Amino acid sequence: MLIYTSGTTGNPKGALHAHRFLLGHLPNIEISHQGFPRAGDKGWTPADWAWIGGLMDLALPCLYYGVPLVSYRQLKFDPEATFQFIADHQIRNMFLPPTALKLMRSYQMTAERLPVLSVRTIASGGEALGSSLLGWARKCLNVEVNEIYGQTECNLVICTDRSVDKTVPDGAMGKAVPGHKLCILTPDGHEAEIGEVGEIAVQAPDPVMFLGTGKPEDTQEKIKQGWLLTGDLGRQDENGFFSFVARDDDIITSSGYRIGPTEIENCLMQHPSVSLAAVIGLPDPIRTETVTACIVLSTGIGSDQLAENLKQLVRERLSAHLVPRQIIWRDDLPLTATGKIRRKALRESLLSETDSSLD
């Protein structure tokens, strides 16, 4: 089975898996979809079935178990149409990328009313979820969103069932799926201390890919001494729960701090006017990089006062060194086909715009 990455940090790359990959994957689906399958279950995902998230986290498991799977694709994700579709077709099980959930929340906050839904389970993966988004789903959708973690090269290795395990802290993805071994590695290759940020590593051979379709040295760089190096930074708490911090490529170096964008984005998303947020670092001669937030508004227009309010929100709820020094209003953000923010493309676009303005 050859599956391609979503191209978040570059051109898509192929990962070759054994056919047993699906069978080994099913227990993870049973956990994250709360005892899946059950009578009356019916699945849908807006994620492309060519992506491992859409394919392995719902489409193929539905096929294996004989659960109805509804196909509905939009040229651009439309939260209003999505709510109506879910109601009309009595969708019970969904795999939703975080961006889809954020857009649904943004729409719900301004809608007069929502249609009656019969959703039983939602799994989400691709980027970290914030506590405010999880709380919104509990209140407005009456469902626990179960966060899952994996990659095209090793999907799916962390998950949880929040409806059963009430000890899962908001912001945590869950624990290692039974049968898989994970750890957090420091830059020098040692296992990190509890709470220390490092690279998430997955022990091979199961469920790690055989090889990548790129250069052999790329696979050797990805899999070292029997461990798949994910390129994702995370931490593990004393109870074994893993939390996502950022892609190593997305870390911002500013005034001596190494800053992950995710917690800042999740904080900004708590403001009712914010529909989407992307935080990146832009070159700065003094600080190395400046923390910059690109904001898509759900209502109203950008203003100096709103920018100051957003900065104050981060200052109060996080820390002064995490406050964006620059707020940029955007009509939209560059996304992959799977709904992930393409921060590299956004950074290049802003730098190109800056260069053009100087000509």
PyMOL commands that set and color helices and strands:
alter all, ss='L'
color gray80, all
select helices_A, chain A and resi 20-32+52-65+79-88+98-108+131-141+216-222+248-250+261-268+304-317+320-322+343-358
alter helices_A, ss='H'
color red, helices_A
select strands_A, chain A and resi 2-4+14-16+43-44+93-95+121-124+145-147+158-159+175-176+182-185+198-203+211-212+223-224+227-236+242-247+252-254+257-259+274-284+288-297+326-329
alter strands_A, ss='S'
color yellow, strands_A
deselect
rebuild
show_as cartoon
